[in-house]
Structure formats: C-alpha cells, structure tokens
Amino acid sequence: MKKDVKELTRIFDVLSNEVRLCILLKLMNEEEKNVTYLQQCTNVSQSMVSQQLAKLKAQGIITCKKQGNEVHYRIKDNKIKDMLKMFV
C-alpha cells in the first residue's frame, strides 16, 4: 500500500503543473507530437516546453524518438492516459 501511495503522489505531483498537464492532454489524444506543436498548444516558450518534457521523461511518463531533426514525444505510461480520461 505504501508503494501505491508513493506512486500516486509522484503522478499527482507531475500533473499539478499546468504546462505538463496541457502537454499530457495533447499527447493523450495524439500518437506523437514534436516540441513545436506542443509549444503552440501551451502558449509558453519552446524552452519551457522542453524543460517540462524533460521532467515528464525523467519520471518515466513519456518517451521520445528522434525522426530526422525532430524529436517526437508520446505517453509511455498508459495508467496516465487512463487517469486523464477520467477527468476529461
């Protein structure tokens, strides 16, 4: 039980940031997106989006792959998608 609580605390901490939550909501409905697309939908700087993507990646919530000069991101953890679907 304690492990589950720690995991939920980690997830809620990640979701408590407006930019990260916006990114995850966009990725929830899309297969993969690049930083430029995510920057346009969040209305913050590209560097801010990149910083938030790095935090999401470090937490194991998203993954990325390089395609040419672009990096495409997607949600790695389906538990996050399921959780977000409960609220949207």
C-alpha positions, -999 to +999 in steps of 0.1 A: +000+000+000+028+024+009+044+019-026+010+027-042+007+059-022+042+070-032+034+063-069+002+083-068+020+111-050+046+112-078+019+112-105-002+139-089+030+160-084+037+157-121+001+165-130-001+196-107+019+217-132-004+234-158+021+231-187+029+195-180-008+187-177-016+205-210+012+186-227-001+153-214-037+161-225-024+169-260-004+137-262-033+117-248-053+124-280-024+122-304+000+094-313+032+115-312+040+152-313+071+174-315+081+203-293+069+229-318+034+215-319+033+213-281+046+248-277+018+262-298-009+245-278+005+255-244+012+292-252+046+292-234+081+293-248+097+264-265+124+262-238+097+259-211+080+231-230+114+214-234+120+217-197+087+202-188+091+174-214+124+166-197+107+163-163+080+141-178+106+119-194+127+117-162+096+105-144+090+077-170+057+092-181+066+100-217+091+086-241+106+101-273+122+091-305+142+112-330+130+115-365+155+134-386+160+168-369+128+165-348+121+147-315+086+132-312+071+125-278+043+102-267+029+090-234+047+059-222+026+050-192-009+040-201-020+045-165-016+082-171-039+081-201-065+062-182-063+086-153-066+116-176-096+101-194-115+101-161-113+139-159-118+150-195 
